């Protein structure tokens, strides 16, 4: 039996897993506790919203509608991977489901039984994450959104000491439901399990290690396109870790240009998760530019950094020159 996480602990767990978290309106007091129990909790349930657009989806999940009052979940996962917290306590997301499935989740069974009954209150027992998707089998699931589903589920499981077998889809709980549609819960549980094989969150391991890499050899940066930038080595960090890193560049280029930088996670199979772009301007002569990045990588992933240069004049084909580059920061291994 697990006591639900407090609002502060939930936010800390999500952020420690490397997620961007938005606390939406008065989410900390938005719940249906007056209508029934909230806890003990036993797992995480994943849904799709059957809506499009972040703002409208988040508002709907916070407020609900005439036939189903909000909150309709605890967090909304947008297509860009941002998690919007909309409820803290009992939420109208799971409804009645199969008691055999609940027992399997509690026991973290290797396989779930068929959900052929609707006799047990799931709103009292599961955290719910609604993921912005039309659920028609054609609306895409961006890599950033799938990564966020993985991270959000792992964050809650890590906080409670659960395995990936405590994460289910709505379609595995309540007869007639199809969500989430577009990926399998089996594949998502595999991803969550891989992530849980990594280090505990930073709150449990408060003593960070430092990263300090430096290069001073000149490197030309042709206009347009992305270039993976080594700083002593191409891979800044490898292995399961939570990181908070800053890349600093000294760059010579004409004024008015733009330099974009972003971190990415390179997986063992060659696929990658790409972080958000940070954009800086050139001031003429030497420009001193910095690019921050926070997140977490799994055991088989590598953290790398890439940069792109765009001169002010479209017909300017001269390369910018990176004079020095430095990577510094903290990581929790």
C-alpha positions as CSV (number, residue, x, y, z in Angstrom):
1,X,0.0,0.0,0.0
2,X,1.4,3.4,-1.0
3,X,0.5,6.8,0.2
4,X,0.0,9.3,-2.7
5,X,2.9,11.7,-3.3
6,X,2.5,15.2,-2.0
7,X,2.4,17.9,-4.7
8,X,6.0,19.0,-3.9
9,X,7.3,15.4,-4.1
10,X,5.5,14.8,-7.4
11,X,7.0,17.9,-8.9
12,X,10.5,17.1,-7.6
13,X,10.3,13.5,-8.9
14,X,9.3,14.6,-12.4
15,X,11.9,17.3,-12.6
16,X,14.6,14.9,-11.3
17,X,13.8,12.6,-14.2
18,X,14.7,15.4,-16.5
19,X,11.1,16.6,-17.5
20,X,9.9,20.1,-18.1
21,X,7.0,20.6,-15.7
22,X,4.4,23.4,-15.8
23,X,2.2,23.8,-12.7
24,X,-1.1,24.8,-14.3
25,X,-3.4,27.2,-12.4
26,X,-4.5,26.0,-9.0
27,X,-3.6,22.3,-9.7
28,X,-2.5,21.7,-6.1
29,X,-6.1,22.0,-4.8
30,X,-7.9,20.7,-7.9
31,X,-9.3,17.2,-7.1
32,X,-12.4,15.1,-6.6
33,X,-11.5,14.0,-3.0
34,X,-15.0,15.0,-1.8
35,X,-16.5,12.3,-4.1
36,X,-14.4,9.3,-3.0
37,X,-11.1,7.9,-1.9
38,X,-7.7,8.9,-3.1
39,X,-5.2,6.2,-2.2
40,X,-3.6,3.9,-1.4
41,X,-2.2,4.1,-4.9
42,X,-0.8,1.2,-6.8
43,X,0.2,2.3,-10.3
44,X,0.2,4.7,-13.2
45,X,-2.3,4.8,-16.0
46,X,-1.7,6.2,-19.5
47,X,-4.4,7.7,-21.7
48,X,-4.8,9.7,-24.9
49,X,-6.9,12.8,-24.8
50,X,-8.8,12.5,-28.2
51,X,-8.1,16.2,-28.6
52,X,-5.5,18.3,-30.4
53,X,-3.7,21.5,-29.3
54,X,-1.9,21.8,-26.0
55,X,-3.8,24.8,-24.5
56,X,-7.3,23.4,-25.2
57,X,-6.3,19.9,-24.0
58,X,-4.7,21.1,-20.8
59,X,-7.7,23.3,-20.0
60,X,-10.2,20.5,-20.7
61,X,-8.2,18.1,-18.4
62,X,-8.2,20.7,-15.7
63,X,-11.8,21.8,-15.9
64,X,-13.5,18.7,-17.3
65,X,-16.9,19.1,-19.0
66,X,-20.6,18.9,-18.2
67,X,-20.8,15.2,-18.0
68,X,-17.4,14.6,-16.3
69,X,-16.0,17.2,-14.0
70,X,-12.3,17.8,-13.8
71,X,-9.6,17.1,-13.1
72,X,-9.5,14.4,-15.7
73,X,-6.0,13.3,-14.8
74,X,-3.0,14.4,-12.8
75,X,-0.7,15.4,-15.7
76,X,-1.1,16.2,-19.4
77,X,1.8,15.3,-21.6
78,X,2.1,17.5,-24.6
79,X,3.6,16.6,-27.9
80,X,6.8,18.5,-27.1
81,X,7.2,16.5,-24.0
82,X,6.2,19.2,-21.5
83,X,4.2,17.8,-18.5
84,X,1.3,20.1,-17.3
85,X,0.2,19.3,-13.8
86,X,-3.6,19.8,-13.6
87,X,-4.7,17.7,-10.6
88,X,-3.6,16.7,-7.1
89,X,-5.7,14.0,-5.6
90,X,-8.6,11.9,-6.9
91,X,-9.1,12.6,-10.6
92,X,-11.8,11.4,-13.1
93,X,-9.5,9.4,-15.4
94,X,-9.7,5.6,-14.7
95,X,-13.3,4.9,-13.9
96,X,-14.4,1.4,-13.0
97,X,-12.1,-1.5,-14.1
98,X,-11.1,-5.1,-13.5
99,X,-10.2,-6.1,-10.0
100,X,-8.0,-9.0,-11.4
101,X,-6.0,-6.4,-13.2
102,X,-5.6,-4.3,-10.0
103,X,-4.3,-7.4,-8.2
104,X,-1.8,-8.1,-11.0
105,X,-0.5,-4.5,-10.8
106,X,-0.2,-4.7,-7.0
107,X,1.7,-8.0,-7.3
108,X,3.7,-6.6,-10.3
109,X,2.8,-9.8,-12.3
110,X,4.7,-10.6,-15.4
111,X,1.4,-10.6,-17.4
112,X,-1.9,-8.8,-17.0
113,X,-5.2,-10.8,-17.1
114,X,-7.9,-9.8,-19.6
115,X,-9.9,-6.8,-18.5
116,X,-13.4,-8.3,-18.7
117,X,-15.0,-6.7,-15.7
118,X,-15.7,-3.1,-14.5
119,X,-16.2,-3.6,-10.7
120,X,-13.3,-1.6,-9.1
121,X,-12.7,2.1,-8.6
122,X,-9.6,3.0,-10.5
123,X,-9.7,6.7,-9.7
124,X,-8.7,5.9,-6.1
125,X,-5.8,3.7,-7.1
126,X,-4.0,5.1,-10.1
127,X,-2.1,8.2,-11.1
128,X,-3.3,9.3,-14.5
129,X,-1.4,10.9,-17.4
130,X,-3.4,12.1,-20.4
131,X,-1.3,12.4,-23.6
132,X,-2.3,14.9,-26.3
133,X,-3.3,12.7,-29.3
134,X,-6.4,12.2,-31.3
135,X,-6.3,8.5,-30.8
136,X,-7.2,7.7,-34.4
137,X,-4.1,5.7,-35.2
138,X,-2.9,8.4,-37.6
139,X,-2.0,11.2,-35.2
140,X,1.7,10.9,-34.7
141,X,3.5,10.3,-31.3
142,X,6.6,12.5,-31.5
143,X,9.8,11.1,-29.9
144,X,9.8,13.9,-27.3
145,X,6.3,12.9,-26.2
146,X,7.0,9.2,-25.9
147,X,10.2,10.0,-24.0
148,X,8.1,12.1,-21.6
149,X,5.6,9.3,-21.1
150,X,8.6,7.1,-20.2
151,X,10.1,9.6,-17.9
152,X,6.9,10.6,-16.1
153,X,6.0,6.9,-15.5
154,X,9.5,6.1,-14.3
155,X,9.5,9.2,-12.0
156,X,6.4,8.0,-10.2
157,X,7.6,4.4,-10.1
158,X,11.0,5.4,-8.7
159,X,9.4,7.6,-6.0
160,X,7.3,4.6,-4.8
161,X,9.8,1.8,-5.4
162,X,7.6,0.2,-8.1
163,X,8.8,-1.5,-11.3
164,X,7.6,-0.9,-14.8
165,X,4.9,-3.5,-14.2
166,X,3.0,-0.9,-12.2
167,X,2.3,1.1,-15.4
168,X,-0.7,0.2,-17.5
169,X,-2.8,1.7,-20.3
170,X,-6.5,2.5,-19.9
171,X,-7.2,-0.2,-22.5
172,X,-5.7,-2.8,-20.1
173,X,-8.0,-1.6,-17.2
174,X,-11.5,-1.0,-18.5
175,X,-13.4,-3.1,-21.0
176,X,-14.0,-1.2,-24.3
177,X,-11.2,1.3,-23.9
178,X,-8.6,1.6,-26.7
179,X,-6.2,4.2,-25.2
180,X,-3.4,4.8,-25.7
181,X,-3.6,4.0,-29.4
182,X,-0.5,4.3,-31.6
183,X,2.1,2.5,-29.5
184,X,2.0,-0.6,-27.3
185,X,2.1,-0.6,-23.5
186,X,4.4,-3.6,-23.7
187,X,7.0,-1.5,-25.6
188,X,6.5,1.4,-23.2
189,X,7.0,-0.8,-20.2
190,X,10.3,-2.0,-21.7
191,X,11.4,1.6,-22.0
192,X,10.4,2.4,-18.5
193,X,12.2,-0.6,-17.1
194,X,15.4,0.4,-18.9
195,X,15.2,3.8,-17.4
196,X,14.6,2.4,-13.9
197,X,17.8,0.4,-14.3
198,X,19.6,3.8,-14.2
199,X,20.5,5.8,-11.1
200,X,18.1,7.0,-8.5
201,X,16.9,10.5,-8.7
202,X,19.1,13.4,-7.7
203,X,17.1,13.9,-4.4
204,X,18.1,10.4,-3.3
205,X,21.8,11.0,-4.4
206,X,22.4,14.6,-3.5
207,X,26.2,14.6,-4.0
208,X,26.8,15.4,-7.7
209,X,30.0,14.8,-9.7
210,X,31.4,17.6,-11.9
211,X,32.1,17.8,-15.6
212,X,34.9,20.1,-16.8
213,X,35.9,19.8,-20.5
214,X,37.9,22.3,-22.5
215,X,39.2,22.7,-26.1
216,X,41.1,25.6,-27.6
217,X,41.8,24.5,-31.1
218,X,40.0,26.5,-33.8
219,X,37.1,24.8,-35.6
220,X,35.4,26.2,-38.6
221,X,31.6,26.2,-38.7
222,X,30.1,26.4,-42.1
223,X,26.8,28.3,-42.4
224,X,23.6,26.2,-42.2
225,X,23.2,22.6,-41.0
226,X,24.0,21.0,-37.7
227,X,27.5,20.0,-36.6
228,X,28.2,17.7,-33.7
229,X,30.7,19.6,-31.6
230,X,33.5,17.8,-29.6
231,X,34.6,19.3,-26.4
232,X,37.7,17.2,-25.6
233,X,35.6,14.3,-26.8
234,X,32.4,14.0,-28.8
235,X,30.4,12.4,-26.0
236,X,30.1,14.7,-23.0
237,X,28.6,12.0,-20.7
238,X,27.7,8.4,-21.0
239,X,25.7,6.0,-18.9
240,X,22.7,6.4,-16.7
241,X,22.8,9.8,-15.1
242,X,20.9,13.0,-14.4
243,X,22.8,16.1,-15.7
244,X,22.8,19.9,-15.6
245,X,25.5,21.0,-18.1
246,X,26.5,24.3,-19.8
247,X,28.4,24.5,-23.0
248,X,30.2,27.8,-23.5
249,X,31.7,28.9,-26.9
250,X,34.0,31.7,-28.0
251,X,33.1,32.3,-31.6
252,X,34.4,34.8,-34.3
253,X,31.8,35.9,-36.8
254,X,30.3,39.1,-38.3
255,X,27.6,40.9,-36.2
256,X,24.0,40.0,-36.7
257,X,24.4,36.3,-37.2
258,X,22.6,33.6,-35.2
259,X,24.1,30.5,-33.5
260,X,21.8,27.7,-32.4
261,X,22.8,24.9,-30.0
262,X,21.1,21.9,-28.6
263,X,21.9,18.7,-26.6
264,X,20.9,15.3,-27.8
265,X,20.8,11.7,-26.5
266,X,22.4,9.1,-28.8
267,X,20.9,5.7,-28.2
268,X,22.7,2.4,-28.8
269,X,20.6,1.6,-31.9
270,X,21.5,4.9,-33.5
271,X,18.2,6.7,-32.8
272,X,18.3,9.9,-30.8
273,X,16.2,12.2,-28.6
274,X,16.9,15.8,-29.3
275,X,16.5,18.6,-26.8
276,X,15.2,22.2,-27.3
277,X,17.1,24.7,-29.4
278,X,18.9,27.6,-27.6
279,X,19.5,30.6,-29.9
280,X,22.2,33.2,-29.4
281,X,23.3,36.2,-31.6
282,X,26.8,37.2,-32.8
283,X,28.1,40.7,-31.9
284,X,31.0,40.9,-34.4
285,X,34.5,39.9,-33.6
286,X,34.5,37.5,-30.7
287,X,31.1,36.5,-29.3
288,X,30.8,34.6,-26.0
289,X,27.9,32.2,-26.1
290,X,26.4,29.8,-23.6
291,X,24.0,26.9,-24.1
292,X,22.4,25.2,-21.0
293,X,20.9,21.8,-20.9
294,X,19.3,19.6,-18.2
295,X,17.9,16.1,-18.4
296,X,18.8,12.4,-17.9
297,X,20.2,9.7,-20.0
298,X,19.9,5.9,-19.7
299,X,22.6,3.4,-19.3
300,X,23.2,2.9,-23.1
301,X,22.8,6.5,-24.1
302,X,25.4,9.2,-24.8
303,X,25.0,12.9,-24.2
304,X,26.3,15.0,-27.1
305,X,26.0,18.6,-28.3
306,X,25.5,20.2,-31.7
307,X,25.6,23.7,-33.1
308,X,24.5,25.5,-36.3
309,X,25.5,29.0,-37.6
310,X,23.4,31.3,-39.7
311,X,25.0,34.6,-40.9
312,X,23.1,37.8,-41.1
313,X,23.5,38.1,-44.9
314,X,21.9,35.1,-46.7
315,X,24.6,35.1,-49.4
316,X,27.4,35.1,-46.8
317,X,29.2,31.7,-47.2
318,X,32.1,32.5,-44.9
319,X,32.5,30.1,-42.0
320,X,32.4,31.2,-38.4
321,X,35.4,30.1,-36.3
322,X,34.9,28.6,-32.8
323,X,38.0,29.6,-30.9
324,X,37.3,27.9,-27.6
325,X,34.7,25.6,-26.2
326,X,34.0,24.4,-22.7
327,X,31.5,22.0,-21.1
328,X,30.9,22.4,-17.4
329,X,28.3,21.4,-14.9
330,X,27.0,18.7,-12.6
331,X,25.8,15.1,-13.0
332,X,24.4,12.5,-10.7
333,X,25.7,9.0,-11.5
